[in-house]
Amino acid sequence: MTGKVKAYKRGLWAEYFAALYLMFRGYRILKMRYKTQVGEIDIIALKKHTLVFVEVKSRKNIVDALESVNVRTRKRIEKAARYFLMCDSVYNDFEMRFDVIVFDGGFNFKHLDNAWMIL
C-alpha cells in the first residue's frame, strides 16, 4: 500500500470515528464528506439549534494535526459552509460554529468546539 493510500484510509477512519463520537455526544450527522465546487467539509452536524461544521485531521501527533488546520483550510471550510446554507435555507436561522477533531494516528483525539470564528 502506498503512502497516499494509507493516508487516505487513515483519514476515512478518523472521519468515521469522529462522526461516531459526535453521535454519542448527542449530535445528529447531516452530511459527511460534503463536497462543493468551493471546498469540502468533513462533517456537518446538528446539536439542538446549532449547525456544526467539523474539520477532521489525523497526523502523527495532536500538535501537528492542530497546526494543519491553517487559515487557508479555515477559509475553504467557511466558503463551503456558506454554500451549504445557500442550498439549504432551512438552517439559515440556526446558530453556527466550526469545530476541529484531531487524531494522533491512533485512538488519542481532541475535540475543539468553536475552534474559530468567522471574521
C-alpha positions as a Markdown table, in Angstrom:
| # | Residue | x | y | z |
|---|---|---|---|---|
| 1 | Met | 0.0 | 0.0 | 0.0 |
| 2 | Thr | 1.4 | 3.4 | -1.0 |
| 3 | Gly | 1.7 | 6.3 | 1.4 |
| 4 | Lys | -1.1 | 8.2 | -0.2 |
| 5 | Val | -3.5 | 5.2 | 0.1 |
| 6 | Lys | -2.5 | 4.8 | 3.8 |
| 7 | Ala | -3.1 | 8.5 | 4.5 |
| 8 | Tyr | -6.5 | 8.3 | 2.7 |
| 9 | Lys | -7.6 | 5.3 | 4.7 |
| 10 | Arg | -6.4 | 6.9 | 7.9 |
| 11 | Gly | -8.4 | 10.0 | 7.1 |
| 12 | Leu | -11.5 | 8.0 | 6.4 |
| 13 | Trp | -11.1 | 6.1 | 9.6 |
| 14 | Ala | -10.7 | 9.4 | 11.5 |
| 15 | Glu | -13.8 | 10.9 | 9.9 |
| 16 | Tyr | -16.0 | 7.9 | 10.8 |
| 17 | Phe | -14.6 | 7.7 | 14.3 |
| 18 | Ala | -15.3 | 11.4 | 14.7 |
| 19 | Ala | -18.9 | 11.0 | 13.5 |
| 20 | Leu | -19.5 | 8.1 | 15.9 |
| 21 | Tyr | -18.0 | 10.2 | 18.7 |
| 22 | Leu | -20.3 | 13.1 | 17.8 |
| 23 | Met | -23.4 | 10.9 | 17.7 |
| 24 | Phe | -22.6 | 9.5 | 21.1 |
| 25 | Arg | -22.4 | 13.2 | 22.3 |
| 26 | Gly | -25.9 | 13.9 | 21.0 |
| 27 | Tyr | -25.1 | 15.4 | 17.6 |
| 28 | Arg | -27.2 | 14.4 | 14.5 |
| 29 | Ile | -24.9 | 13.9 | 11.5 |
| 30 | Leu | -26.4 | 15.7 | 8.5 |
| 31 | Lys | -23.6 | 15.2 | 5.9 |
| 32 | Met | -20.3 | 13.5 | 5.7 |
| 33 | Arg | -17.6 | 14.4 | 3.2 |
| 34 | Tyr | -19.8 | 17.3 | 1.8 |
| 35 | Lys | -18.2 | 18.4 | -1.4 |
| 36 | Thr | -18.8 | 21.6 | -3.3 |
| 37 | Gln | -17.0 | 23.5 | -6.1 |
| 38 | Val | -15.7 | 25.8 | -3.4 |
| 39 | Gly | -14.5 | 23.3 | -0.8 |
| 40 | Glu | -15.2 | 20.2 | 1.3 |
| 41 | Ile | -16.5 | 19.8 | 4.8 |
| 42 | Asp | -15.7 | 16.6 | 6.6 |
| 43 | Ile | -18.8 | 16.5 | 8.8 |
| 44 | Ile | -21.9 | 18.7 | 9.1 |
| 45 | Ala | -23.8 | 18.0 | 12.3 |
| 46 | Leu | -26.7 | 19.4 | 14.3 |
| 47 | Lys | -26.9 | 19.8 | 18.0 |
| 48 | Lys | -30.1 | 21.4 | 19.3 |
| 49 | His | -30.3 | 24.7 | 17.3 |
| 50 | Thr | -26.6 | 24.8 | 16.4 |
| 51 | Leu | -25.2 | 23.8 | 13.0 |
| 52 | Val | -21.7 | 22.5 | 13.4 |
| 53 | Phe | -19.1 | 22.3 | 10.6 |
| 54 | Val | -16.4 | 19.9 | 11.6 |
| 55 | Glu | -12.9 | 19.5 | 10.2 |
| 56 | Val | -11.2 | 16.2 | 11.0 |
| 57 | Lys | -7.4 | 15.8 | 10.8 |
| 58 | Ser | -5.1 | 12.9 | 11.6 |
| 59 | Arg | -1.4 | 13.3 | 11.9 |
| 60 | Lys | 1.5 | 11.6 | 13.8 |
| 61 | Asn | 0.6 | 13.7 | 16.8 |
| 62 | Ile | -2.1 | 16.1 | 18.1 |
| 63 | Val | 0.0 | 19.2 | 17.7 |
| 64 | Asp | 0.8 | 18.5 | 14.0 |
| 65 | Ala | -2.9 | 17.8 | 13.4 |
| 66 | Leu | -3.9 | 21.1 | 15.0 |
| 67 | Glu | -1.3 | 23.1 | 13.1 |
| 68 | Ser | -2.6 | 21.6 | 9.8 |
| 69 | Val | -5.9 | 23.5 | 10.2 |
| 70 | Asn | -4.4 | 26.7 | 8.9 |
| 71 | Val | -6.0 | 29.9 | 7.6 |
| 72 | Arg | -6.4 | 28.5 | 4.1 |
| 73 | Thr | -8.2 | 25.4 | 5.4 |
| 74 | Arg | -10.5 | 27.5 | 7.5 |
| 75 | Lys | -11.4 | 29.8 | 4.6 |
| 76 | Arg | -12.2 | 26.8 | 2.4 |
| 77 | Ile | -14.5 | 25.4 | 5.1 |
| 78 | Glu | -16.2 | 28.8 | 5.6 |
| 79 | Lys | -16.9 | 29.0 | 1.8 |
| 80 | Ala | -18.3 | 25.5 | 1.7 |
| 81 | Ala | -20.4 | 26.3 | 4.8 |
| 82 | Arg | -21.9 | 29.4 | 3.1 |
| 83 | Tyr | -22.6 | 27.3 | 0.1 |
| 84 | Phe | -24.4 | 24.7 | 2.3 |
| 85 | Leu | -26.5 | 27.4 | 3.8 |
| 86 | Met | -27.3 | 28.9 | 0.4 |
| 87 | Cys | -28.5 | 25.5 | -0.8 |
| 88 | Asp | -30.4 | 24.5 | 2.3 |
| 89 | Ser | -32.1 | 27.6 | 3.7 |
| 90 | Val | -33.9 | 25.7 | 6.4 |
| 91 | Tyr | -30.8 | 26.2 | 8.6 |
| 92 | Asn | -30.4 | 29.9 | 8.0 |
| 93 | Asp | -31.7 | 30.9 | 11.4 |
| 94 | Phe | -29.6 | 28.4 | 13.3 |
| 95 | Glu | -26.5 | 29.2 | 15.3 |
| 96 | Met | -23.3 | 28.1 | 13.5 |
| 97 | Arg | -19.9 | 27.1 | 14.7 |
| 98 | Phe | -16.7 | 25.5 | 13.4 |
| 99 | Asp | -15.2 | 22.6 | 15.3 |
| 100 | Val | -12.0 | 20.6 | 14.8 |
| 101 | Ile | -11.4 | 17.0 | 15.8 |
| 102 | Val | -7.8 | 15.8 | 15.6 |
| 103 | Phe | -6.2 | 12.4 | 15.9 |
| 104 | Asp | -2.7 | 11.3 | 16.6 |
| 105 | Gly | -2.8 | 8.4 | 14.2 |
| 106 | Gly | -4.1 | 6.1 | 16.9 |
| 107 | Phe | -7.0 | 6.3 | 19.3 |
| 108 | Asn | -6.0 | 9.6 | 21.0 |
| 109 | Phe | -8.0 | 12.5 | 19.9 |
| 110 | Lys | -9.1 | 16.0 | 20.8 |
| 111 | His | -12.3 | 17.9 | 20.0 |
| 112 | Leu | -12.1 | 21.6 | 19.9 |
| 113 | Asp | -15.6 | 23.0 | 19.7 |
| 114 | Asn | -15.9 | 26.6 | 18.4 |
| 115 | Ala | -12.3 | 26.3 | 17.1 |
| 116 | Trp | -12.6 | 29.6 | 15.2 |
| 117 | Met | -14.9 | 32.4 | 14.4 |
| 118 | Ile | -15.7 | 33.9 | 11.0 |
| 119 | Leu | -14.2 | 37.5 | 10.9 |
